[in-house]
Amino acid sequence: MVAYAPYDNPKVAVAVVVPNVTISRNREFAGIANNIAREAMEIFFEQKESHQAPELAEVEDMDIDPDDTEG
């Protein structure tokens, strides 16, 4: 199973291979790879959100004289 997200502008892609799992005629085990891929993407986006850079504070313009060495 190969998946990517988000649909419009992908930021992550995953490939899931579950060895020794056969799919029965009613696709009984087909959901295993789907569940793994879904969980991996959920974790990726949760981590991405929690590691966002903080917003920068706005600073008013300051008059600074580059020749002023006294601070």
Jmol script that loads the backbone (N, CA, C; Angstrom):
load data "model"
ATOM      1  N   MET A   1       0.850  -1.153   0.000  1.00  0.00           N
ATOM      2  CA  MET A   1       0.000   0.000   0.000  1.00  0.00           C
ATOM      3  C   MET A   1       0.897   1.217   0.000  1.00  0.00           C
ATOM      4  N   VAL A   2       0.614   2.154  -0.870  1.00  0.00           N
ATOM      5  CA  VAL A   2       1.350   3.411  -0.943  1.00  0.00           C
ATOM      6  C   VAL A   2       0.333   4.529  -0.795  1.00  0.00           C
ATOM      7  N   ALA A   3       0.670   5.537   0.012  1.00  0.00           N
ATOM      8  CA  ALA A   3      -0.249   6.654   0.236  1.00  0.00           C
ATOM      9  C   ALA A   3       0.547   7.935   0.411  1.00  0.00           C
ATOM     10  N   TYR A   4      -0.130   9.066   0.172  1.00  0.00           N
ATOM     11  CA  TYR A   4       0.487  10.371   0.395  1.00  0.00           C
ATOM     12  C   TYR A   4      -0.576  11.336   0.892  1.00  0.00           C
ATOM     13  N   ALA A   5      -0.133  12.415   1.531  1.00  0.00           N
ATOM     14  CA  ALA A   5      -1.069  13.403   2.065  1.00  0.00           C
ATOM     15  C   ALA A   5      -0.345  14.723   2.254  1.00  0.00           C
ATOM     16  N   PRO A   6      -1.047  15.816   2.263  1.00  0.00           N
ATOM     17  CA  PRO A   6      -2.421  15.981   1.811  1.00  0.00           C
ATOM     18  C   PRO A   6      -2.532  15.814   0.298  1.00  0.00           C
ATOM     19  N   TYR A   7      -3.736  15.622  -0.160  1.00  0.00           N
ATOM     20  CA  TYR A   7      -3.996  15.309  -1.562  1.00  0.00           C
ATOM     21  C   TYR A   7      -3.482  16.392  -2.507  1.00  0.00           C
ATOM     22  N   ASP A   8      -3.784  17.657  -2.201  1.00  0.00           N
ATOM     23  CA  ASP A   8      -3.451  18.766  -3.105  1.00  0.00           C
ATOM     24  C   ASP A   8      -1.970  19.109  -3.155  1.00  0.00           C
ATOM     25  N   ASN A   9      -1.289  19.001  -2.037  1.00  0.00           N
ATOM     26  CA  ASN A   9       0.116  19.395  -1.957  1.00  0.00           C
ATOM     27  C   ASN A   9       0.823  18.444  -0.989  1.00  0.00           C
ATOM     28  N   PRO A  10       1.180  17.240  -1.443  1.00  0.00           N
ATOM     29  CA  PRO A  10       1.708  16.216  -0.533  1.00  0.00           C
ATOM     30  C   PRO A  10       2.944  16.664   0.244  1.00  0.00           C
ATOM     31  N   LYS A  11       2.934  16.365   1.524  1.00  0.00           N
ATOM     32  CA  LYS A  11       4.063  16.637   2.416  1.00  0.00           C
ATOM     33  C   LYS A  11       4.684  15.346   2.931  1.00  0.00           C
ATOM     34  N   VAL A  12       3.960  14.237   2.810  1.00  0.00           N
ATOM     35  CA  VAL A  12       4.444  12.956   3.317  1.00  0.00           C
ATOM     36  C   VAL A  12       3.927  11.831   2.414  1.00  0.00           C
ATOM     37  N   ALA A  13       4.755  10.819   2.259  1.00  0.00           N
ATOM     38  CA  ALA A  13       4.357   9.613   1.532  1.00  0.00           C
ATOM     39  C   ALA A  13       4.780   8.408   2.359  1.00  0.00           C
ATOM     40  N   VAL A  14       3.954   7.377   2.352  1.00  0.00           N
ATOM     41  CA  VAL A  14       4.280   6.160   3.084  1.00  0.00           C
ATOM     42  C   VAL A  14       4.033   4.946   2.193  1.00  0.00           C
ATOM     43  N   ALA A  15       4.817   3.928   2.424  1.00  0.00           N
ATOM     44  CA  ALA A  15       4.611   2.630   1.780  1.00  0.00           C
ATOM     45  C   ALA A  15       4.566   1.593   2.891  1.00  0.00           C
ATOM     46  N   VAL A  16       3.549   0.773   2.893  1.00  0.00           N
ATOM     47  CA  VAL A  16       3.374  -0.228   3.940  1.00  0.00           C
ATOM     48  C   VAL A  16       3.320  -1.613   3.294  1.00  0.00           C
ATOM     49  N   VAL A  17       4.189  -2.489   3.765  1.00  0.00           N
ATOM     50  CA  VAL A  17       4.190  -3.883   3.326  1.00  0.00           C
ATOM     51  C   VAL A  17       4.053  -4.736   4.579  1.00  0.00           C
ATOM     52  N   VAL A  18       3.038  -5.563   4.616  1.00  0.00           N
ATOM     53  CA  VAL A  18       2.817  -6.443   5.757  1.00  0.00           C
ATOM     54  C   VAL A  18       3.108  -7.869   5.285  1.00  0.00           C
ATOM     55  N   PRO A  19       4.266  -8.423   5.681  1.00  0.00           N
ATOM     56  CA  PRO A  19       4.633  -9.760   5.205  1.00  0.00           C
ATOM     57  C   PRO A  19       3.767 -10.858   5.823  1.00  0.00           C
ATOM     58  N   ASN A  20       3.633 -11.918   5.075  1.00  0.00           N
ATOM     59  CA  ASN A  20       2.922 -13.113   5.536  1.00  0.00           C
ATOM     60  C   ASN A  20       1.451 -12.877   5.852  1.00  0.00           C
ATOM     61  N   VAL A  21       0.863 -11.860   5.242  1.00  0.00           N
ATOM     62  CA  VAL A  21      -0.565 -11.620   5.414  1.00  0.00           C
ATOM     63  C   VAL A  21      -1.203 -11.779   4.044  1.00  0.00           C
ATOM     64  N   THR A  22      -2.097 -12.721   3.957  1.00  0.00           N
ATOM     65  CA  THR A  22      -2.799 -12.918   2.693  1.00  0.00           C
ATOM     66  C   THR A  22      -4.162 -12.261   2.777  1.00  0.00           C
ATOM     67  N   ILE A  23      -4.637 -11.826   1.649  1.00  0.00           N
ATOM     68  CA  ILE A  23      -5.951 -11.183   1.602  1.00  0.00           C
ATOM     69  C   ILE A  23      -6.958 -12.230   1.145  1.00  0.00           C
ATOM     70  N   SER A  24      -7.958 -12.454   1.973  1.00  0.00           N
ATOM     71  CA  SER A  24      -8.987 -13.422   1.609  1.00  0.00           C
ATOM     72  C   SER A  24      -9.895 -12.812   0.547  1.00  0.00           C
ATOM     73  N   ARG A  25     -10.786 -13.603   0.011  1.00  0.00           N
ATOM     74  CA  ARG A  25     -11.674 -13.113  -1.052  1.00  0.00           C
ATOM     75  C   ARG A  25     -12.532 -11.947  -0.590  1.00  0.00           C
ATOM     76  N   ASN A  26     -12.874 -11.895   0.669  1.00  0.00           N
ATOM     77  CA  ASN A  26     -13.678 -10.781   1.171  1.00  0.00           C
ATOM     78  C   ASN A  26     -12.803  -9.642   1.690  1.00  0.00           C
ATOM     79  N   ARG A  27     -11.511  -9.681   1.345  1.00  0.00           N
ATOM     80  CA  ARG A  27     -10.541  -8.636   1.691  1.00  0.00           C
ATOM     81  C   ARG A  27     -10.467  -8.428   3.209  1.00  0.00           C
ATOM     82  N   GLU A  28     -10.597  -9.528   3.934  1.00  0.00           N
ATOM     83  CA  GLU A  28     -10.619  -9.506   5.392  1.00  0.00           C
ATOM     84  C   GLU A  28      -9.397  -8.825   5.994  1.00  0.00           C
ATOM     85  N   PHE A  29      -8.213  -9.027   5.416  1.00  0.00           N
ATOM     86  CA  PHE A  29      -6.993  -8.472   5.986  1.00  0.00           C
ATOM     87  C   PHE A  29      -6.506  -7.221   5.258  1.00  0.00           C
ATOM     88  N   ALA A  30      -7.266  -6.728   4.303  1.00  0.00           N
ATOM     89  CA  ALA A  30      -6.838  -5.559   3.527  1.00  0.00           C
ATOM     90  C   ALA A  30      -6.689  -4.330   4.407  1.00  0.00           C
ATOM     91  N   GLY A  31      -7.430  -4.251   5.488  1.00  0.00           N
ATOM     92  CA  GLY A  31      -7.401  -3.074   6.340  1.00  0.00           C
ATOM     93  C   GLY A  31      -6.150  -2.930   7.183  1.00  0.00           C
ATOM     94  N   ILE A  32      -5.359  -3.986   7.318  1.00  0.00           N
ATOM     95  CA  ILE A  32      -4.173  -3.919   8.169  1.00  0.00           C
ATOM     96  C   ILE A  32      -3.204  -2.858   7.657  1.00  0.00           C
ATOM     97  N   ALA A  33      -2.853  -2.906   6.379  1.00  0.00           N
ATOM     98  CA  ALA A  33      -1.935  -1.915   5.810  1.00  0.00           C
ATOM     99  C   ALA A  33      -2.555  -0.525   5.851  1.00  0.00           C
ATOM    100  N   ASN A  34      -3.853  -0.435   5.587  1.00  0.00           N
ATOM    101  CA  ASN A  34      -4.533   0.866   5.642  1.00  0.00           C
ATOM    102  C   ASN A  34      -4.439   1.471   7.037  1.00  0.00           C
ATOM    103  N   ASN A  35      -4.674   0.656   8.057  1.00  0.00           N
ATOM    104  CA  ASN A  35      -4.616   1.147   9.436  1.00  0.00           C
ATOM    105  C   ASN A  35      -3.215   1.625   9.798  1.00  0.00           C
ATOM    106  N   ILE A  36      -2.197   0.889   9.358  1.00  0.00           N
ATOM    107  CA  ILE A  36      -0.817   1.280   9.648  1.00  0.00           C
ATOM    108  C   ILE A  36      -0.490   2.599   8.958  1.00  0.00           C
ATOM    109  N   ALA A  37      -0.862   2.730   7.688  1.00  0.00           N
ATOM    110  CA  ALA A  37      -0.593   3.965   6.943  1.00  0.00           C
ATOM    111  C   ALA A  37      -1.330   5.146   7.564  1.00  0.00           C
ATOM    112  N   ARG A  38      -2.589   4.953   7.923  1.00  0.00           N
ATOM    113  CA  ARG A  38      -3.380   6.030   8.525  1.00  0.00           C
ATOM    114  C   ARG A  38      -2.742   6.498   9.839  1.00  0.00           C
ATOM    115  N   GLU A  39      -2.344   5.551  10.671  1.00  0.00           N
ATOM    116  CA  GLU A  39      -1.723   5.893  11.955  1.00  0.00           C
ATOM    117  C   GLU A  39      -0.402   6.628  11.749  1.00  0.00           C
ATOM    118  N   ALA A  40       0.399   6.177  10.778  1.00  0.00           N
ATOM    119  CA  ALA A  40       1.676   6.841  10.497  1.00  0.00           C
ATOM    120  C   ALA A  40       1.452   8.284  10.065  1.00  0.00           C
ATOM    121  N   MET A  41       0.460   8.508   9.219  1.00  0.00           N
ATOM    122  CA  MET A  41       0.184   9.875   8.760  1.00  0.00           C
ATOM    123  C   MET A  41      -0.354  10.747   9.889  1.00  0.00           C
ATOM    124  N   GLU A  42      -1.217  10.186  10.724  1.00  0.00           N
ATOM    125  CA  GLU A  42      -1.730  10.955  11.862  1.00  0.00           C
ATOM    126  C   GLU A  42      -0.585  11.392  12.766  1.00  0.00           C
ATOM    127  N   ILE A  43       0.340  10.484  13.047  1.00  0.00           N
ATOM    128  CA  ILE A  43       1.490  10.821  13.892  1.00  0.00           C
ATOM    129  C   ILE A  43       2.354  11.878  13.221  1.00  0.00           C
ATOM    130  N   PHE A  44       2.580  11.746  11.914  1.00  0.00           N
ATOM    131  CA  PHE A  44       3.381  12.736  11.190  1.00  0.00           C
ATOM    132  C   PHE A  44       2.783  14.126  11.346  1.00  0.00           C
ATOM    133  N   PHE A  45       1.482  14.277  11.095  1.00  0.00           N
ATOM    134  CA  PHE A  45       0.869  15.598  11.149  1.00  0.00           C
ATOM    135  C   PHE A  45       0.765  16.125  12.580  1.00  0.00           C
ATOM    136  N   GLU A  46       0.588  15.245  13.566  1.00  0.00           N
ATOM    137  CA  GLU A  46       0.611  15.688  14.965  1.00  0.00           C
ATOM    138  C   GLU A  46       1.988  16.228  15.322  1.00  0.00           C
ATOM    139  N   GLN A  47       3.035  15.507  14.927  1.00  0.00           N
ATOM    140  CA  GLN A  47       4.405  15.952  15.205  1.00  0.00           C
ATOM    141  C   GLN A  47       4.703  17.257  14.475  1.00  0.00           C
ATOM    142  N   LYS A  48       4.244  17.353  13.249  1.00  0.00           N
ATOM    143  CA  LYS A  48       4.486  18.566  12.465  1.00  0.00           C
ATOM    144  C   LYS A  48       3.846  19.771  13.148  1.00  0.00           C
ATOM    145  N   GLU A  49       2.601  19.599  13.625  1.00  0.00           N
ATOM    146  CA  GLU A  49       1.918  20.695  14.316  1.00  0.00           C
ATOM    147  C   GLU A  49       2.644  21.091  15.591  1.00  0.00           C
ATOM    148  N   SER A  50       3.103  20.120  16.358  1.00  0.00           N
ATOM    149  CA  SER A  50       3.728  20.420  17.644  1.00  0.00           C
ATOM    150  C   SER A  50       5.122  21.018  17.488  1.00  0.00           C
ATOM    151  N   HIS A  51       5.721  20.885  16.307  1.00  0.00           N
ATOM    152  CA  HIS A  51       7.059  21.434  16.083  1.00  0.00           C
ATOM    153  C   HIS A  51       7.049  22.685  15.212  1.00  0.00           C
ATOM    154  N   GLN A  52       5.901  23.320  15.082  1.00  0.00           N
ATOM    155  CA  GLN A  52       5.823  24.551  14.305  1.00  0.00           C
ATOM    156  C   GLN A  52       6.663  25.625  14.987  1.00  0.00           C
ATOM    157  N   ALA A  53       7.295  26.431  14.193  1.00  0.00           N
ATOM    158  CA  ALA A  53       8.082  27.538  14.744  1.00  0.00           C
ATOM    159  C   ALA A  53       7.132  28.530  15.407  1.00  0.00           C
ATOM    160  N   PRO A  54       7.529  29.085  16.527  1.00  0.00           N
ATOM    161  CA  PRO A  54       6.667  30.073  17.182  1.00  0.00           C
ATOM    162  C   PRO A  54       6.535  31.315  16.311  1.00  0.00           C
ATOM    163  N   GLU A  55       5.424  31.994  16.490  1.00  0.00           N
ATOM    164  CA  GLU A  55       5.229  33.224  15.734  1.00  0.00           C
ATOM    165  C   GLU A  55       6.231  34.266  16.204  1.00  0.00           C
ATOM    166  N   LEU A  56       6.735  35.026  15.268  1.00  0.00           N
ATOM    167  CA  LEU A  56       7.693  36.070  15.609  1.00  0.00           C
ATOM    168  C   LEU A  56       6.958  37.273  16.183  1.00  0.00           C
ATOM    169  N   ALA A  57       7.536  37.843  17.197  1.00  0.00           N
ATOM    170  CA  ALA A  57       6.947  39.032  17.803  1.00  0.00           C
ATOM    171  C   ALA A  57       7.187  40.228  16.896  1.00  0.00           C
ATOM    172  N   GLU A  58       6.210  41.110  16.861  1.00  0.00           N
ATOM    173  CA  GLU A  58       6.388  42.322  16.076  1.00  0.00           C
ATOM    174  C   GLU A  58       7.148  43.343  16.915  1.00  0.00           C
ATOM    175  N   VAL A  59       8.095  44.001  16.288  1.00  0.00           N
ATOM    176  CA  VAL A  59       8.910  44.998  16.969  1.00  0.00           C
ATOM    177  C   VAL A  59       8.724  46.318  16.248  1.00  0.00           C
ATOM    178  N   GLU A  60       8.502  47.353  17.030  1.00  0.00           N
ATOM    179  CA  GLU A  60       8.356  48.670  16.421  1.00  0.00           C
ATOM    180  C   GLU A  60       9.700  49.132  15.887  1.00  0.00           C
ATOM    181  N   ASP A  61       9.642  49.988  14.871  1.00  0.00           N
ATOM    182  CA  ASP A  61      10.878  50.541  14.320  1.00  0.00           C
ATOM    183  C   ASP A  61      11.620  51.306  15.401  1.00  0.00           C
ATOM    184  N   MET A  62      12.921  51.139  15.416  1.00  0.00           N
ATOM    185  CA  MET A  62      13.747  51.818  16.407  1.00  0.00           C
ATOM    186  C   MET A  62      14.766  52.668  15.670  1.00  0.00           C
ATOM    187  N   ASP A  63      14.982  53.860  16.171  1.00  0.00           N
ATOM    188  CA  ASP A  63      16.016  54.714  15.592  1.00  0.00           C
ATOM    189  C   ASP A  63      17.349  54.314  16.205  1.00  0.00           C
ATOM    190  N   ILE A  64      18.200  53.726  15.401  1.00  0.00           N
ATOM    191  CA  ILE A  64      19.504  53.287  15.882  1.00  0.00           C
ATOM    192  C   ILE A  64      20.567  54.028  15.096  1.00  0.00           C
ATOM    193  N   ASP A  65      21.477  54.631  15.831  1.00  0.00           N
ATOM    194  CA  ASP A  65      22.588  55.349  15.207  1.00  0.00           C
ATOM    195  C   ASP A  65      23.770  54.396  15.143  1.00  0.00           C
ATOM    196  N   PRO A  66      24.180  53.966  13.949  1.00  0.00           N
ATOM    197  CA  PRO A  66      25.285  53.021  13.845  1.00  0.00           C
ATOM    198  C   PRO A  66      26.611  53.593  14.334  1.00  0.00           C
ATOM    199  N   ASP A  67      26.702  54.919  14.437  1.00  0.00           N
ATOM    200  CA  ASP A  67      27.938  55.537  14.911  1.00  0.00           C
ATOM    201  C   ASP A  67      27.977  55.652  16.432  1.00  0.00           C
ATOM    202  N   ASP A  68      26.864  55.366  17.090  1.00  0.00           N
ATOM    203  CA  ASP A  68      26.799  55.452  18.554  1.00  0.00           C
ATOM    204  C   ASP A  68      27.414  54.191  19.147  1.00  0.00           C
ATOM    205  N   THR A  69      28.598  54.300  19.735  1.00  0.00           N
ATOM    206  CA  THR A  69      29.302  53.147  20.302  1.00  0.00           C
ATOM    207  C   THR A  69      29.094  53.022  21.805  1.00  0.00           C
ATOM    208  N   GLU A  70      28.351  53.933  22.395  1.00  0.00           N
ATOM    209  CA  GLU A  70      28.138  53.893  23.842  1.00  0.00           C
ATOM    210  C   GLU A  70      26.977  52.977  24.220  1.00  0.00           C
ATOM    211  N   GLY A  71      26.187  52.545  23.264  1.00  0.00           N
ATOM    212  CA  GLY A  71      25.130  51.594  23.538  1.00  0.00           C
ATOM    213  C   GLY A  71      23.863  52.223  23.831  1.00  0.00           C
TER     214      GLY A  71
END
end "model"
wireframe off; spacefill off
backbone 0.3
color backbone group
